[in-house]
């Protein structure tokens, strides 16, 4: 079970490195009439002159802006919402959560340093590591190679 922490950290770091390699910037959607495209936000106010990250061509009349309403623009908007800047911020937050829920190894047991539950005598006792918070963070990456379904938090099946 302890491997989930190392696996999760490696996944987050790989995500962050990929976002940094992709420029680490905010991406915005631009249009030249018939195409939607993604460009770095710094391309404002003339995004159509910037180098495009990717583009989609739609069967619309460029002179009739209302035709966009009929097109499925969900993929460009999804990618823009998960641009490198956003990904890096999310990874940094995930790494901070992982650091906060550090595993304490007493030699006899492994427990979370911040999560507690009520023990037999009513006292607060440390939760066995990896805690539910860490397992939930890992669960968000469950479709990746190396995921072990046994790592799923209690009460969640996939
Ligand atoms: Zn915890």
Backbone and ligand atoms as CSV (ligand in chain L), in Angstrom:
chain,resi,resn,atom,element,x,y,z
A,1,UNK,N,N,0.820,-1.213,0.000
A,1,UNK,CA,C,0.000,0.000,0.000
A,1,UNK,C,C,0.854,1.264,0.000
A,2,UNK,N,N,2.038,1.164,0.596
A,2,UNK,CA,C,2.907,2.347,0.679
A,2,UNK,C,C,3.339,2.834,-0.704
A,3,UNK,N,N,3.323,1.906,-1.680
A,3,UNK,CA,C,3.775,2.289,-3.018
A,3,UNK,C,C,2.898,3.364,-3.635
A,4,UNK,N,N,1.657,3.493,-3.192
A,4,UNK,CA,C,0.752,4.475,-3.796
A,4,UNK,C,C,1.307,5.889,-3.638
A,5,UNK,N,N,1.989,6.158,-2.539
A,5,UNK,CA,C,2.526,7.504,-2.316
A,5,UNK,C,C,3.621,7.803,-3.342
A,6,UNK,N,N,4.527,6.866,-3.540
A,6,UNK,CA,C,5.608,7.064,-4.509
A,6,UNK,C,C,5.054,7.142,-5.929
A,7,UNK,N,N,4.097,6.254,-6.228
A,7,UNK,CA,C,3.479,6.261,-7.557
A,7,UNK,C,C,2.790,7.594,-7.814
A,8,UNK,N,N,2.005,8.057,-6.833
A,8,UNK,CA,C,1.268,9.313,-6.979
A,8,UNK,C,C,2.233,10.479,-7.179
A,9,UNK,N,N,3.260,10.545,-6.354
A,9,UNK,CA,C,4.224,11.644,-6.491
A,9,UNK,C,C,4.863,11.622,-7.886
A,10,UNK,N,N,5.216,10.457,-8.376
A,10,UNK,CA,C,5.832,10.380,-9.708
A,10,UNK,C,C,4.850,10.820,-10.801
A,11,UNK,N,N,3.572,10.498,-10.626
A,11,UNK,CA,C,2.560,10.913,-11.604
A,11,UNK,C,C,2.401,12.436,-11.616
A,12,UNK,N,N,2.343,13.025,-10.425
A,12,UNK,CA,C,2.165,14.480,-10.328
A,12,UNK,C,C,3.380,15.196,-10.925
A,13,UNK,N,N,4.565,14.720,-10.586
A,13,UNK,CA,C,5.786,15.354,-11.092
A,13,UNK,C,C,5.851,15.223,-12.617
A,14,UNK,N,N,5.475,14.061,-13.146
A,14,UNK,CA,C,5.475,13.878,-14.604
A,14,UNK,C,C,4.469,14.814,-15.273
A,15,UNK,N,N,3.305,15.001,-14.645
A,15,UNK,CA,C,2.306,15.936,-15.187
A,15,UNK,C,C,2.861,17.359,-15.211
A,16,UNK,N,N,3.496,17.729,-14.114
A,16,UNK,CA,C,4.037,19.094,-14.002
A,16,UNK,C,C,5.161,19.311,-15.017
A,17,UNK,N,N,6.023,18.312,-15.162
A,17,UNK,CA,C,7.119,18.433,-16.124
A,17,UNK,C,C,6.599,18.529,-17.555
A,18,UNK,N,N,5.551,17.777,-17.857
A,18,UNK,CA,C,4.968,17.835,-19.202
A,18,UNK,C,C,4.377,19.221,-19.463
A,19,UNK,N,N,3.734,19.786,-18.463
A,19,UNK,CA,C,3.145,21.125,-18.618
A,19,UNK,C,C,4.238,22.186,-18.766
A,20,UNK,N,N,5.319,22.015,-18.029
A,20,UNK,CA,C,6.439,22.965,-18.152
A,20,UNK,C,C,7.083,22.841,-19.535
A,21,UNK,N,N,7.222,21.605,-20.014
A,21,UNK,CA,C,7.805,21.390,-21.339
A,21,UNK,C,C,6.921,21.976,-22.439
A,22,UNK,N,N,5.623,22.055,-22.168
A,22,UNK,CA,C,4.681,22.636,-23.137
A,22,UNK,C,C,4.631,24.155,-23.025
A,23,UNK,N,N,5.514,24.742,-22.244
A,23,UNK,CA,C,5.612,26.192,-22.175
A,23,UNK,C,C,5.147,26.793,-20.863
A,24,UNK,N,N,4.355,26.045,-20.091
A,24,UNK,CA,C,3.927,26.537,-18.778
A,24,UNK,C,C,2.982,27.724,-18.808
A,25,UNK,N,N,2.444,28.027,-19.968
A,25,UNK,CA,C,1.650,29.256,-20.105
A,25,UNK,C,C,0.150,29.003,-20.093
A,26,UNK,N,N,-0.555,30.119,-19.977
A,26,UNK,CA,C,-2.002,30.111,-20.180
A,26,UNK,C,C,-2.258,30.060,-21.687
A,27,UNK,N,N,-3.245,29.271,-22.086
A,27,UNK,CA,C,-3.646,29.212,-23.487
A,27,UNK,C,C,-5.041,29.811,-23.621
A,28,UNK,N,N,-5.257,30.480,-24.732
A,28,UNK,CA,C,-6.575,31.047,-25.005
A,28,UNK,C,C,-7.072,30.561,-26.366
A,29,UNK,N,N,-8.357,30.670,-26.550
A,29,UNK,CA,C,-8.955,30.297,-27.830
A,29,UNK,C,C,-9.082,31.554,-28.684
A,30,UNK,N,N,-8.627,31.430,-29.914
A,30,UNK,CA,C,-8.795,32.514,-30.875
A,30,UNK,C,C,-9.569,31.994,-32.074
A,31,UNK,N,N,-9.992,32.900,-32.920
A,31,UNK,CA,C,-10.680,32.480,-34.141
A,31,UNK,C,C,-10.337,33.438,-35.270
A,32,UNK,N,N,-10.329,32.873,-36.458
A,32,UNK,CA,C,-10.165,33.711,-37.643
A,32,UNK,C,C,-11.423,33.635,-38.511
A,33,UNK,N,N,-12.481,33.173,-37.929
A,33,UNK,CA,C,-13.744,33.072,-38.658
A,33,UNK,C,C,-14.186,31.642,-38.832
A,34,UNK,N,N,-13.379,30.827,-39.515
A,34,UNK,CA,C,-13.776,29.437,-39.747
A,34,UNK,C,C,-13.020,28.456,-38.859
A,35,UNK,N,N,-11.971,28.905,-38.252
A,35,UNK,CA,C,-11.196,28.015,-37.383
A,35,UNK,C,C,-11.185,28.548,-35.957
A,36,UNK,N,N,-11.166,27.592,-35.039
A,36,UNK,CA,C,-10.825,27.914,-33.660
A,36,UNK,C,C,-9.407,27.408,-33.476
A,37,UNK,N,N,-8.629,28.118,-32.676
A,37,UNK,CA,C,-7.263,27.662,-32.429
A,37,UNK,C,C,-6.844,28.060,-31.026
A,38,UNK,N,N,-5.862,27.349,-30.541
A,38,UNK,CA,C,-5.279,27.660,-29.236
A,38,UNK,C,C,-3.941,28.349,-29.463
A,39,UNK,N,N,-3.723,29.412,-28.712
A,39,UNK,CA,C,-2.453,30.134,-28.739
A,39,UNK,C,C,-2.115,30.539,-27.309
A,40,UNK,N,N,-0.844,30.836,-27.043
A,40,UNK,CA,C,-0.506,31.359,-25.711
A,40,UNK,C,C,-1.243,32.677,-25.462
A,41,UNK,N,N,-1.672,32.909,-24.237
A,41,UNK,CA,C,-2.427,34.121,-23.911
A,41,UNK,C,C,-1.648,35.388,-24.238
A,42,UNK,N,N,-0.322,35.292,-24.227
A,42,UNK,CA,C,0.479,36.483,-24.528
A,42,UNK,C,C,0.281,36.937,-25.975
A,43,UNK,N,N,-0.380,36.114,-26.787
A,43,UNK,CA,C,-0.640,36.489,-28.181
A,43,UNK,C,C,-1.716,37.566,-28.297
A,44,UNK,N,N,-2.445,37.834,-27.217
A,44,UNK,CA,C,-3.425,38.924,-27.249
A,44,UNK,C,C,-2.695,40.235,-27.499
A,45,UNK,N,N,-3.218,41.175,-28.207
A,45,UNK,CA,C,-4.593,41.243,-28.702
A,45,UNK,C,C,-4.762,40.727,-30.138
A,46,UNK,N,N,-3.739,40.113,-30.725
A,46,UNK,CA,C,-3.859,39.620,-32.090
A,46,UNK,C,C,-3.549,38.125,-32.154
A,47,UNK,N,N,-4.412,37.302,-31.571
A,47,UNK,CA,C,-4.117,35.868,-31.514
A,47,UNK,C,C,-3.982,35.216,-32.885
A,48,UNK,N,N,-4.644,35.753,-33.903
A,48,UNK,CA,C,-4.586,35.143,-35.237
A,48,UNK,C,C,-3.196,35.252,-35.858
A,49,UNK,N,N,-2.338,36.114,-35.320
A,49,UNK,CA,C,-0.973,36.254,-35.833
A,49,UNK,C,C,0.021,35.356,-35.103
A,50,UNK,N,N,-0.420,34.708,-34.030
A,50,UNK,CA,C,0.496,33.916,-33.211
A,50,UNK,C,C,0.648,32.491,-33.760
A,51,UNK,N,N,1.714,31.838,-33.332
A,51,UNK,CA,C,1.904,30.424,-33.682
A,51,UNK,C,C,0.864,29.605,-32.927
A,52,UNK,N,N,0.125,28.790,-33.678
A,52,UNK,CA,C,-0.985,28.040,-33.081
A,52,UNK,C,C,-0.494,26.744,-32.422
A,53,UNK,N,N,-1.055,26.472,-31.281
A,53,UNK,CA,C,-0.748,25.231,-30.583
A,53,UNK,C,C,-1.498,24.093,-31.257
A,54,UNK,N,N,-2.749,24.330,-31.569
A,54,UNK,CA,C,-3.562,23.394,-32.336
A,54,UNK,C,C,-4.769,24.165,-32.878
A,55,UNK,N,N,-5.448,23.569,-33.855
A,55,UNK,CA,C,-6.587,24.277,-34.442
A,55,UNK,C,C,-7.656,23.297,-34.905
A,56,UNK,N,N,-8.870,23.798,-35.011
A,56,UNK,CA,C,-10.014,23.028,-35.479
A,56,UNK,C,C,-10.712,23.843,-36.550
A,57,UNK,N,N,-11.050,23.189,-37.644
A,57,UNK,CA,C,-11.762,23.877,-38.719
A,57,UNK,C,C,-13.227,23.462,-38.666
A,58,UNK,N,N,-14.113,24.435,-38.735
A,58,UNK,CA,C,-15.546,24.172,-38.624
A,58,UNK,C,C,-16.251,24.536,-39.938
A,59,UNK,N,N,-17.296,23.795,-40.261
A,59,UNK,CA,C,-18.044,24.079,-41.493
A,59,UNK,C,C,-19.012,25.243,-41.286
A,60,UNK,N,N,-18.444,26.419,-41.083
A,60,UNK,CA,C,-19.300,27.594,-40.882
A,60,UNK,C,C,-18.920,28.674,-41.888
A,61,UNK,N,N,-19.834,29.538,-42.109
A,61,UNK,CA,C,-19.567,30.708,-42.940
A,61,UNK,C,C,-18.853,31.733,-42.062
A,62,UNK,N,N,-17.608,32.068,-42.371
A,62,UNK,CA,C,-16.857,32.984,-41.514
A,62,UNK,C,C,-17.524,34.346,-41.351
A,63,UNK,N,N,-18.406,34.676,-42.249
A,63,UNK,CA,C,-19.058,36.000,-42.178
A,63,UNK,C,C,-20.317,35.974,-41.310
A,64,UNK,N,N,-20.721,34.771,-40.885
A,64,UNK,CA,C,-21.926,34.672,-40.062
A,64,UNK,C,C,-21.558,34.072,-38.703
A,65,UNK,N,N,-21.258,34.930,-37.770
A,65,UNK,CA,C,-20.759,34.474,-36.472
A,65,UNK,C,C,-21.761,33.587,-35.732
A,66,UNK,N,N,-23.033,33.717,-36.011
A,66,UNK,CA,C,-24.041,32.923,-35.328
A,66,UNK,C,C,-23.938,31.440,-35.629
A,67,UNK,N,N,-23.288,31.068,-36.723
A,67,UNK,CA,C,-23.178,29.645,-37.068
A,67,UNK,C,C,-22.346,28.873,-36.049
A,68,UNK,N,N,-21.505,29.548,-35.295
A,68,UNK,CA,C,-20.715,28.869,-34.273
A,68,UNK,C,C,-21.607,28.183,-33.252
A,69,UNK,N,N,-22.764,28.726,-33.024
A,69,UNK,CA,C,-23.654,28.179,-31.998
A,69,UNK,C,C,-24.047,26.734,-32.293
A,70,UNK,N,N,-24.019,26.335,-33.547
A,70,UNK,CA,C,-24.407,24.974,-33.940
A,70,UNK,C,C,-23.246,23.983,-33.820
A,71,UNK,N,N,-22.052,24.464,-33.627
A,71,UNK,CA,C,-20.863,23.589,-33.645
A,71,UNK,C,C,-20.508,23.095,-32.246
A,72,UNK,N,N,-19.975,21.890,-32.203
A,72,UNK,CA,C,-19.486,21.332,-30.939
A,72,UNK,C,C,-18.078,21.890,-30.688
A,73,UNK,N,N,-17.965,22.804,-29.761
A,73,UNK,CA,C,-16.681,23.431,-29.447
A,73,UNK,C,C,-16.131,22.939,-28.113
A,74,UNK,N,N,-16.653,21.820,-27.665
A,74,UNK,CA,C,-16.292,21.333,-26.331
A,74,UNK,C,C,-14.810,20.949,-26.216
A,75,UNK,N,N,-14.237,20.376,-27.249
A,75,UNK,CA,C,-12.830,19.939,-27.148
A,75,UNK,C,C,-11.875,21.118,-27.022
A,76,UNK,N,N,-11.990,22.147,-27.880
A,76,UNK,CA,C,-11.098,23.302,-27.666
A,76,UNK,C,C,-11.269,23.936,-26.289
A,77,UNK,N,N,-12.493,24.035,-25.827
A,77,UNK,CA,C,-12.708,24.666,-24.524
A,77,UNK,C,C,-12.161,23.797,-23.399
A,78,UNK,N,N,-12.282,22.492,-23.554
A,78,UNK,CA,C,-11.717,21.588,-22.539
A,78,UNK,C,C,-10.194,21.755,-22.467
A,79,UNK,N,N,-9.543,21.749,-23.601
A,79,UNK,CA,C,-8.078,21.856,-23.618
A,79,UNK,C,C,-7.634,23.198,-23.034
A,80,UNK,N,N,-8.343,24.271,-23.383
A,80,UNK,CA,C,-7.982,25.591,-22.856
A,80,UNK,C,C,-8.125,25.629,-21.332
A,81,UNK,N,N,-9.122,24.924,-20.796
A,81,UNK,CA,C,-9.313,24.906,-19.336
A,81,UNK,C,C,-8.223,24.100,-18.624
A,82,UNK,N,N,-7.526,23.249,-19.352
A,82,UNK,CA,C,-6.470,22.431,-18.757
A,82,UNK,C,C,-5.123,22.793,-19.375
A,83,UNK,N,N,-4.908,24.073,-19.546
A,83,UNK,CA,C,-3.665,24.523,-20.177
A,83,UNK,C,C,-2.469,24.308,-19.237
A,84,UNK,N,N,-1.250,24.484,-19.745
A,84,UNK,CA,C,-0.068,24.212,-18.916
A,84,UNK,C,C,-0.024,25.011,-17.621
A,85,UNK,N,N,-0.414,26.275,-17.658
A,85,UNK,CA,C,-0.382,27.088,-16.430
A,85,UNK,C,C,-1.298,26.507,-15.363
A,86,UNK,N,N,-2.508,26.112,-15.786
A,86,UNK,CA,C,-3.469,25.528,-14.854
A,86,UNK,C,C,-2.967,24.185,-14.322
A,87,UNK,N,N,-2.393,23.386,-15.206
A,87,UNK,CA,C,-1.880,22.075,-14.810
A,87,UNK,C,C,-0.759,22.212,-13.780
A,88,UNK,N,N,0.143,23.151,-14.008
A,88,UNK,CA,C,1.251,23.361,-13.066
A,88,UNK,C,C,0.710,23.782,-11.705
A,89,UNK,N,N,-0.254,24.691,-11.702
A,89,UNK,CA,C,-0.842,25.139,-10.423
A,89,UNK,C,C,-1.503,23.977,-9.695
A,90,UNK,N,N,-2.221,23.154,-10.419
A,90,UNK,CA,C,-2.908,22.006,-9.804
A,90,UNK,C,C,-1.875,21.002,-9.264
A,91,UNK,N,N,-0.818,20.760,-10.024
A,91,UNK,CA,C,0.214,19.821,-9.570
A,91,UNK,C,C,0.909,20.345,-8.307
A,92,UNK,N,N,1.187,21.636,-8.260
A,92,UNK,CA,C,1.833,22.204,-7.081
A,92,UNK,C,C,0.923,22.059,-5.854
A,93,UNK,N,N,-0.375,22.270,-6.048
A,93,UNK,CA,C,-1.321,22.087,-4.935
A,93,UNK,C,C,-1.370,20.624,-4.510
A,94,UNK,N,N,-1.387,19.711,-5.484
A,94,UNK,CA,C,-1.419,18.278,-5.165
A,94,UNK,C,C,-0.147,17.848,-4.422
A,95,UNK,N,N,1.004,18.370,-4.846
A,95,UNK,CA,C,2.255,18.032,-4.152
A,95,UNK,C,C,2.248,18.586,-2.726
A,96,UNK,N,N,1.667,19.772,-2.538
A,96,UNK,CA,C,1.576,20.354,-1.187
A,96,UNK,C,C,0.674,19.497,-0.296
A,97,UNK,N,N,-0.420,19.009,-0.849
A,97,UNK,CA,C,-1.310,18.124,-0.080
A,97,UNK,C,C,-0.564,16.844,0.285
A,98,UNK,N,N,0.161,16.298,-0.681
A,98,UNK,CA,C,0.925,15.070,-0.435
A,98,UNK,C,C,1.984,15.303,0.656
A,99,UNK,N,N,2.654,16.441,0.597
A,99,UNK,CA,C,3.655,16.757,1.629
A,99,UNK,C,C,3.001,16.922,3.004
A,100,UNK,N,N,1.827,17.557,3.022
A,100,UNK,CA,C,1.138,17.787,4.291
A,100,UNK,C,C,0.712,16.466,4.930
A,101,UNK,N,N,0.344,15.506,4.108
A,101,UNK,CA,C,-0.104,14.200,4.614
A,101,UNK,C,C,1.050,13.196,4.570
A,102,UNK,N,N,2.198,13.663,4.988
A,102,UNK,CA,C,3.412,12.860,4.998
A,102,UNK,C,C,3.216,11.600,5.850
A,103,UNK,N,N,3.865,10.542,5.436
A,103,UNK,CA,C,3.783,9.277,6.160
A,103,UNK,C,C,4.821,9.275,7.274
A,104,UNK,N,N,4.360,8.990,8.499
A,104,UNK,CA,C,5.270,8.823,9.631
A,104,UNK,C,C,5.463,7.317,9.855
A,105,UNK,N,N,6.701,6.884,9.790
A,105,UNK,CA,C,7.010,5.460,9.986
A,105,UNK,C,C,7.653,5.299,11.356
A,106,UNK,N,N,6.920,4.659,12.286
A,106,UNK,CA,C,7.437,4.482,13.648
A,106,UNK,C,C,8.348,3.266,13.766
A,107,UNK,N,N,8.413,2.499,12.683
A,107,UNK,CA,C,9.145,1.239,12.749
A,107,UNK,C,C,8.197,0.082,12.987
A,108,UNK,N,N,7.066,0.374,13.614
A,108,UNK,CA,C,6.042,-0.649,13.859
A,108,UNK,C,C,4.819,-0.427,12.972
A,109,UNK,N,N,4.574,0.848,12.672
A,109,UNK,CA,C,3.410,1.174,11.857
A,109,UNK,C,C,3.683,2.454,11.069
A,110,UNK,N,N,2.847,2.634,10.069
A,110,UNK,CA,C,2.960,3.839,9.240
A,110,UNK,C,C,1.653,4.608,9.382
A,111,UNK,N,N,1.760,5.901,9.691
A,111,UNK,CA,C,0.561,6.702,9.888
A,111,UNK,C,C,0.717,8.072,9.243
A,112,UNK,N,N,-0.429,8.697,8.995
A,112,UNK,CA,C,-0.450,10.061,8.453
A,112,UNK,C,C,-0.091,11.016,9.585
A,113,UNK,N,N,0.657,12.061,9.255
A,113,UNK,CA,C,1.087,13.009,10.290
A,113,UNK,C,C,-0.001,14.024,10.643
A,114,UNK,N,N,-1.065,14.134,9.841
A,114,UNK,CA,C,-2.102,15.133,10.139
A,114,UNK,C,C,-3.511,14.558,10.293
A,115,UNK,N,N,-3.740,13.305,9.881
A,115,UNK,CA,C,-5.084,12.729,9.962
A,115,UNK,C,C,-5.226,11.843,11.208
A,116,UNK,N,N,-6.313,12.066,11.920
A,116,UNK,CA,C,-6.579,11.297,13.141
A,116,UNK,C,C,-8.013,10.767,13.103
A,117,UNK,N,N,-8.228,9.722,13.876
A,117,UNK,CA,C,-9.576,9.176,14.043
A,117,UNK,C,C,-9.750,8.822,15.515
A,118,UNK,N,N,-10.990,8.586,15.899
A,118,UNK,CA,C,-11.252,8.263,17.292
A,118,UNK,C,C,-10.852,6.821,17.564
A,119,UNK,N,N,-10.012,6.643,18.577
A,119,UNK,CA,C,-9.555,5.307,18.941
A,119,UNK,C,C,-10.514,4.619,19.899
A,120,UNK,N,N,-10.142,3.428,20.352
A,120,UNK,CA,C,-10.994,2.612,21.235
A,120,UNK,C,C,-11.346,3.333,22.527
A,121,UNK,N,N,-10.396,4.112,23.056
A,121,UNK,CA,C,-10.617,4.804,24.323
A,121,UNK,C,C,-11.179,6.216,24.131
A,122,UNK,N,N,-11.560,6.532,22.906
A,122,UNK,CA,C,-12.092,7.862,22.648
A,122,UNK,C,C,-11.017,8.896,22.358
A,123,UNK,N,N,-9.770,8.468,22.439
A,123,UNK,CA,C,-8.678,9.390,22.127
A,123,UNK,C,C,-8.509,9.489,20.608
A,124,UNK,N,N,-7.892,10.570,20.189
A,124,UNK,CA,C,-7.553,10.693,18.771
A,124,UNK,C,C,-6.289,9.893,18.489
A,125,UNK,N,N,-6.355,9.030,17.500
A,125,UNK,CA,C,-5.182,8.244,17.116
A,125,UNK,C,C,-4.888,8.497,15.636
A,126,UNK,N,N,-3.604,8.461,15.275
A,126,UNK,CA,C,-3.244,8.697,13.874
A,126,UNK,C,C,-3.865,7.641,12.957
A,127,UNK,N,N,-4.249,8.093,11.788
A,127,UNK,CA,C,-4.813,7.199,10.770
A,127,UNK,C,C,-3.678,6.456,10.075
A,128,UNK,N,N,-3.920,5.189,9.796
A,128,UNK,CA,C,-2.929,4.394,9.069
A,128,UNK,C,C,-2.664,5.019,7.697
A,129,UNK,N,N,-1.392,5.057,7.325
A,129,UNK,CA,C,-1.005,5.627,6.030
A,129,UNK,C,C,-0.974,4.528,4.963
A,130,UNK,N,N,-1.278,4.893,3.730
A,130,UNK,CA,C,-1.682,6.217,3.249
A,130,UNK,C,C,-3.123,6.526,3.645
A,131,UNK,N,N,-3.353,7.767,4.071
A,131,UNK,CA,C,-4.673,8.171,4.546
A,131,UNK,C,C,-5.651,8.329,3.372
A,132,UNK,N,N,-6.890,8.537,3.703
A,132,UNK,CA,C,-7.936,8.672,2.679
A,132,UNK,C,C,-7.659,9.848,1.733
A,133,UNK,N,N,-7.120,10.939,2.247
A,133,UNK,CA,C,-6.829,12.100,1.398
A,133,UNK,C,C,-5.839,11.732,0.300
A,134,UNK,N,N,-4.766,11.055,0.672
A,134,UNK,CA,C,-3.754,10.653,-0.305
A,134,UNK,C,C,-4.343,9.651,-1.298
A,135,UNK,N,N,-5.143,8.738,-0.796
A,135,UNK,CA,C,-5.727,7.732,-1.691
A,135,UNK,C,C,-6.731,8.362,-2.652
A,136,UNK,N,N,-7.444,9.391,-2.198
A,136,UNK,CA,C,-8.358,10.100,-3.100
A,136,UNK,C,C,-7.583,10.849,-4.181
A,137,UNK,N,N,-6.484,11.485,-3.792
A,137,UNK,CA,C,-5.651,12.165,-4.785
A,137,UNK,C,C,-5.170,11.171,-5.839
A,138,UNK,N,N,-4.728,10.013,-5.390
A,138,UNK,CA,C,-4.250,8.981,-6.316
A,138,UNK,C,C,-5.392,8.454,-7.179
A,139,UNK,N,N,-6.563,8.337,-6.595
A,139,UNK,CA,C,-7.727,7.812,-7.319
A,139,UNK,C,C,-8.051,8.663,-8.549
A,140,UNK,N,N,-7.770,9.938,-8.455
A,140,UNK,CA,C,-7.987,10.829,-9.595
A,140,UNK,C,C,-7.118,10.496,-10.790
A,141,UNK,N,N,-6.120,9.652,-10.595
A,141,UNK,CA,C,-5.231,9.261,-11.697
A,141,UNK,C,C,-5.347,7.759,-11.972
A,142,UNK,N,N,-6.487,7.187,-11.651
A,142,UNK,CA,C,-6.686,5.740,-11.698
A,142,UNK,C,C,-6.657,5.130,-13.097
A,143,UNK,N,N,-6.726,5.927,-14.135
A,143,UNK,CA,C,-6.684,5.361,-15.488
A,143,UNK,C,C,-5.264,5.295,-16.036
A,144,UNK,N,N,-4.299,5.599,-15.206
A,144,UNK,CA,C,-2.906,5.613,-15.642
A,144,UNK,C,C,-2.256,4.242,-15.417
A,145,UNK,N,N,-1.214,3.956,-16.225
A,145,UNK,CA,C,-0.465,2.717,-15.988
A,145,UNK,C,C,0.119,2.706,-14.585
A,146,UNK,N,N,0.073,1.569,-13.955
A,146,UNK,CA,C,0.638,1.416,-12.618
A,146,UNK,C,C,-0.375,1.537,-11.504
A,147,UNK,N,N,-1.597,2.025,-11.831
A,147,UNK,CA,C,-2.634,2.127,-10.799
A,147,UNK,C,C,-3.013,0.739,-10.322
A,148,UNK,N,N,-3.157,0.596,-9.015
A,148,UNK,CA,C,-3.587,-0.657,-8.414
A,148,UNK,C,C,-4.980,-0.431,-7.804
A,149,UNK,N,N,-5.998,-1.164,-8.259
A,149,UNK,CA,C,-7.348,-0.949,-7.728
A,149,UNK,C,C,-7.435,-1.110,-6.206
A,150,UNK,N,N,-6.504,-1.831,-5.601
A,150,UNK,CA,C,-6.506,-1.976,-4.141
A,150,UNK,C,C,-6.200,-0.650,-3.432
A,151,UNK,N,N,-5.679,0.326,-4.185
A,151,UNK,CA,C,-5.371,1.628,-3.590
A,151,UNK,C,C,-6.600,2.518,-3.472
A,152,UNK,N,N,-7.701,2.140,-4.086
A,152,UNK,CA,C,-8.914,2.976,-4.051
A,152,UNK,C,C,-9.324,3.205,-2.601
A,153,UNK,N,N,-9.793,4.402,-2.280
A,153,UNK,CA,C,-10.266,4.651,-0.920
A,153,UNK,C,C,-11.423,3.740,-0.567
A,154,UNK,N,N,-11.537,3.432,0.710
A,154,UNK,CA,C,-12.608,2.562,1.181
A,154,UNK,C,C,-13.964,3.140,0.757
A,155,UNK,N,N,-14.821,2.256,0.281
A,155,UNK,CA,C,-16.152,2.687,-0.128
A,155,UNK,C,C,-16.256,3.131,-1.567
A,156,UNK,N,N,-15.127,3.156,-2.269
A,156,UNK,CA,C,-15.122,3.540,-3.674
A,156,UNK,C,C,-14.653,2.359,-4.494
A,157,UNK,N,N,-15.404,2.045,-5.522
A,157,UNK,CA,C,-14.976,0.958,-6.414
A,157,UNK,C,C,-14.920,1.486,-7.832
A,158,UNK,N,N,-14.056,0.905,-8.600
A,158,UNK,CA,C,-13.951,1.308,-10.011
A,158,UNK,C,C,-13.606,0.130,-10.868
L,1,ZN,ZN,ZN,-3.717,12.403,5.883
